[in-house]
Amino acid sequence: MPIPSKPKTLEDARTFVTTTANFHKWKLTRDGEFLNLLLEGFVTNYNRYNYFLCPCRDGSGVREKDKDLICPCAYCIPDQKEYGHCYCGLYLTPEFFASKKSTRAIPERRPQGSL
């Protein structure tokens, strides 16, 4: 797996998730401490695999096998439609954000044995 020529930083990860949220008209979690943990996971995964792998799931490190877990993952929109937020609790629908509800654990949509 290729190592990135320039390692990503927390600021790079913050820019990525903010840009992604703005593009889709989503909101980010309002829990700053939790957001920082997710950003650290993104940095670790990017610098390890050379792509922003979901920080809440285990990947294989093989892009083709992990393509459904590259952020925003293939399960993000279905999770938002059903629960108001993605599996990680990073991306929230505007309606969920406005409700001021807390994110909660939701079932994993990724088929078992996908690794």
DOVEX-290348 format. One line per field, with one value per atom (N, C-alpha, C): x, y, z. Coordinates in nm, 3 decimals. Layout:
N
u c(X/...)
v c(Y/...)
w c(Z/...)
//
This chain:
115
u c(0.085/0.000/0.089/0.056/0.142/0.134/0.249/0.256/0.237/0.155/0.135/0.267/0.287/0.410/0.421/0.307/0.304/0.199/0.241/0.144/0.034/-0.087/-0.200/-0.190/-0.246/-0.248/-0.393/-0.409/-0.544/-0.617/-0.546/-0.610/-0.655/-0.575/-0.616/-0.744/-0.749/-0.868/-0.989/-0.968/-1.078/-1.131/-1.040/-1.080/-1.160/-1.114/-1.183/-1.326/-1.343/-1.479/-1.569/-1.513/-1.592/-1.637/-1.546/-1.579/-1.684/-1.668/-1.764/-1.902/-1.906/-2.034/-2.099/-2.021/-2.077/-2.130/-2.057/-2.099/-2.234/-2.253/-2.377/-2.485/-2.451/-2.544/-2.574/-2.471/-2.479/-2.419/-2.441/-2.379/-2.280/-2.179/-2.085/-2.130/-2.088/-2.118/-2.081/-2.160/-2.130/-2.039/-2.007/-1.918/-1.773/-1.710/-1.574/-1.471/-1.481/-1.386/-1.400/-1.524/-1.549/-1.502/-1.528/-1.482/-1.331/-1.259/-1.113/-1.067/-1.135/-1.101/-1.120/-1.232/-1.257/-1.151/-1.115/-1.013/-0.878/-0.844/-0.720/-0.725/-0.843/-0.859/-0.844/-0.898/-0.882/-0.735/-0.664/-0.522/-0.444/-0.468/-0.400/-0.429/-0.556/-0.592/-0.536/-0.541/-0.488/-0.337/-0.268/-0.122/-0.081/-0.170/-0.143/-0.183/-0.299/-0.355/-0.358/-0.339/-0.342/-0.483/-0.581/-0.718/-0.790/-0.893/-0.968/-1.067/-1.018/-1.100/-1.180/-1.305/-1.390/-1.312/-1.305/-1.228/-1.299/-1.423/-1.501/-1.509/-1.442/-1.449/-1.308/-1.293/-1.166/-1.164/-1.058/-1.040/-0.929/-0.911/-0.809/-0.679/-0.687/-0.571/-0.560/-0.654/-0.661/-0.777/-0.745/-0.847/-0.970/-0.951/-1.064/-1.157/-1.098/-1.180/-1.246/-1.182/-1.230/-1.315/-1.339/-1.402/-1.537/-1.609/-1.737/-1.719/-1.596/-1.568/-1.491/-1.464/-1.395/-1.496/-1.460/-1.550/-1.586/-1.715/-1.827/-1.859/-1.875/-1.891/-2.023/-2.032/-2.152/-2.276/-2.257/-2.368/-2.414/-2.344/-2.370/-2.512/-2.551/-2.683/-2.796/-2.788/-2.895/-2.905/-2.790/-2.792/-2.856/-2.821/-2.881/-3.032/-3.073/-3.217/-3.294/-3.234/-3.303/-3.282/-3.160/-3.127/-3.095/-3.075/-3.042/-2.893/-2.813/-2.668/-2.601/-2.475/-2.399/-2.356/-2.301/-2.256/-2.163/-2.071/-1.974/-2.038/-2.145/-2.200/-2.130/-2.052/-1.981/-2.072/-2.140/-2.226/-2.372/-2.435/-2.574/-2.659/-2.783/-2.874/-2.904/-2.941/-2.977/-3.092/-3.186/-3.302/-3.257/-3.170/-3.121/-3.041/-2.956/-2.876/-2.966/-3.070/-3.162/-3.238/-3.260/-3.333/-3.252/-3.120/-3.028/-3.025/-3.073/-3.064/-2.918/-2.887/-2.754/-2.753/-2.638/-2.624/-2.623/-2.653/-2.655/-2.597/-2.566/-2.514/-2.623/-2.583/-2.678/-2.621/-2.707/-2.660/-2.564/-2.470/-2.374/-2.444/-2.433/-2.493/-2.398/-2.269/-2.172/-2.188/-2.200/-2.212/-2.093/-2.117/-2.008/-1.923/-1.796/-1.707/-1.659/-1.681/-1.641/-1.491/-1.420/-1.275/-1.202)
v c(-0.117/0.000/0.123/0.223/0.341/0.429/0.478/0.570/0.711/0.795/0.929/1.006/1.084/1.160/1.266/1.319/1.415/1.368/1.333/1.284/1.386/1.336/1.423/1.465/1.581/1.637/1.642/1.675/1.693/1.804/1.908/2.017/1.968/1.882/1.825/1.743/1.662/1.580/1.668/1.774/1.866/1.932/1.973/2.033/1.933/1.808/1.703/1.683/1.663/1.634/1.756/1.874/1.997/2.018/1.999/2.013/1.911/1.788/1.682/1.718/1.760/1.797/1.914/2.014/2.130/2.090/2.006/1.963/1.893/1.807/1.729/1.799/1.918/1.994/1.919/1.851/1.781/1.869/1.832/1.896/1.797/1.852/1.768/1.756/1.649/1.632/1.759/1.793/1.913/1.879/1.752/1.707/1.723/1.831/1.862/1.758/1.702/1.599/1.474/1.434/1.318/1.345/1.465/1.503/1.489/1.536/1.524/1.380/1.293/1.149/1.093/1.130/1.084/1.138/1.266/1.326/1.254/1.219/1.144/1.009/0.945/0.818/0.834/0.942/0.970/0.990/1.066/1.091/0.960/0.880/0.751/0.664/0.655/0.570/0.623/0.753/0.808/0.783/0.809/0.793/0.646/0.559/0.415/0.359/0.401/0.339/0.430/0.560/0.657/0.691/0.670/0.714/0.730/0.814/0.842/0.729/0.625/0.511/0.551/0.509/0.534/0.500/0.593/0.567/0.475/0.438/0.356/0.210/0.176/0.040/-0.009/-0.139/-0.198/-0.219/-0.177/-0.199/-0.299/-0.333/-0.430/-0.363/-0.236/-0.168/-0.186/-0.259/-0.278/-0.193/-0.090/0.008/-0.057/-0.152/-0.216/-0.286/-0.350/-0.417/-0.318/-0.203/-0.102/0.007/0.000/0.114/0.152/0.057/0.091/0.162/0.166/0.230/0.360/0.402/0.529/0.640/0.734/0.839/0.937/0.973/0.918/0.778/0.687/0.546/0.520/0.405/0.366/0.354/0.350/0.331/0.461/0.569/0.698/0.747/0.753/0.808/0.718/0.586/0.503/0.517/0.528/0.546/0.680/0.783/0.915/0.913/0.847/0.841/0.771/0.667/0.591/0.646/0.694/0.733/0.881/0.952/1.094/1.122/1.016/1.033/0.907/0.922/0.807/0.716/0.603/0.503/0.562/0.645/0.708/0.815/0.875/0.990/1.118/1.114/1.231/1.322/1.264/1.342/1.329/1.444/1.448/1.516/1.473/1.546/1.680/1.782/1.911/1.897/1.809/1.789/1.726/1.627/1.564/1.665/1.739/1.842/1.941/1.988/2.086/2.030/1.898/1.835/1.833/1.852/1.849/1.714/1.611/1.476/1.431/1.335/1.275/1.159/1.139/1.021/0.898/0.786/0.661/0.551/0.441/0.327/0.278/0.249/0.197/0.068/-0.015/-0.143/-0.124/-0.216/-0.217/-0.266/-0.190/-0.228/-0.309/-0.297/-0.365/-0.516/-0.590/-0.736/-0.796/-0.890/-0.958/-1.034/-1.043/-1.114/-1.031/-0.898/-0.812/-0.788/-0.819/-0.798/-0.904)
w c(0.000/0.000/0.000/-0.081/-0.092/0.032/0.075/0.186/0.129/0.195/0.142/0.137/0.032/0.019/0.129/0.170/0.279/0.379/0.499/0.597/0.624/0.647/0.681/0.827/0.855/0.990/1.040/1.167/1.221/1.144/1.107/1.032/0.894/0.829/0.700/0.716/0.822/0.846/0.876/0.954/0.986/0.858/0.771/0.643/0.561/0.558/0.481/0.532/0.662/0.713/0.703/0.722/0.710/0.566/0.473/0.331/0.290/0.335/0.305/0.361/0.486/0.549/0.474/0.441/0.370/0.232/0.161/0.028/0.032/0.133/0.145/0.226/0.279/0.365/0.494/0.546/0.674/0.781/0.904/1.019/1.080/1.147/1.220/1.365/1.429/1.572/1.647/1.745/1.824/1.942/1.961/2.069/2.023/2.064/2.020/2.056/2.175/2.218/2.130/2.105/2.019/1.877/1.827/1.693/1.684/1.784/1.782/1.779/1.850/1.847/1.706/1.642/1.506/1.410/1.425/1.339/1.356/1.479/1.502/1.431/1.433/1.362/1.212/1.158/1.015/0.978/1.061/1.034/1.038/1.140/1.151/1.029/0.992/0.878/0.747/0.727/0.602/0.592/0.701/0.699/0.693/0.729/0.720/0.583/0.531/0.410/0.287/0.309/0.200/0.153/0.240/0.214/0.347/0.347/0.470/0.498/0.559/0.600/0.724/0.729/0.845/0.973/1.068/1.189/1.289/1.261/1.353/1.311/1.204/1.154/1.120/1.119/1.079/0.929/0.868/0.725/0.702/0.577/0.541/0.500/0.461/0.407/0.256/0.200/0.055/0.006/-0.070/-0.110/-0.173/-0.260/-0.328/-0.228/-0.128/-0.026/0.069/0.086/0.181/0.118/-0.013/-0.081/-0.020/0.040/0.102/0.236/0.288/0.416/0.402/0.279/0.259/0.283/0.365/0.411/0.299/0.288/0.363/0.311/0.400/0.364/0.291/0.233/0.156/0.244/0.374/0.466/0.531/0.504/0.568/0.541/0.416/0.382/0.432/0.413/0.471/0.623/0.690/0.836/0.872/0.798/0.825/0.802/0.695/0.667/0.779/0.835/0.938/1.079/1.108/1.245/1.264/1.154/1.163/1.169/1.178/1.182/1.129/1.094/1.043/1.158/1.123/1.220/1.326/1.281/1.372/1.461/1.411/1.480/1.440/1.333/1.284/1.204/1.105/1.015/1.058/1.077/1.122/1.015/1.003/0.916/0.985/0.908/0.971/1.070/1.039/1.129/1.262/1.253/1.376/1.457/1.391/1.458/1.531/1.462/1.521/1.641/1.641/1.752/1.882/1.869/1.984/2.055/1.987/2.042/2.038/2.122/2.120/2.023/1.960/1.874/1.963/1.902/1.978/1.891/1.953/1.877/1.783/1.661/1.562/1.504/1.448/1.395/1.277/1.267/1.157/1.032/0.923/0.796/0.708/0.733/0.648/0.668/0.557/0.571/0.642/0.729/0.798/0.697/0.725/0.636/0.519/0.526/0.415/0.410/0.517/0.517/0.441)
//
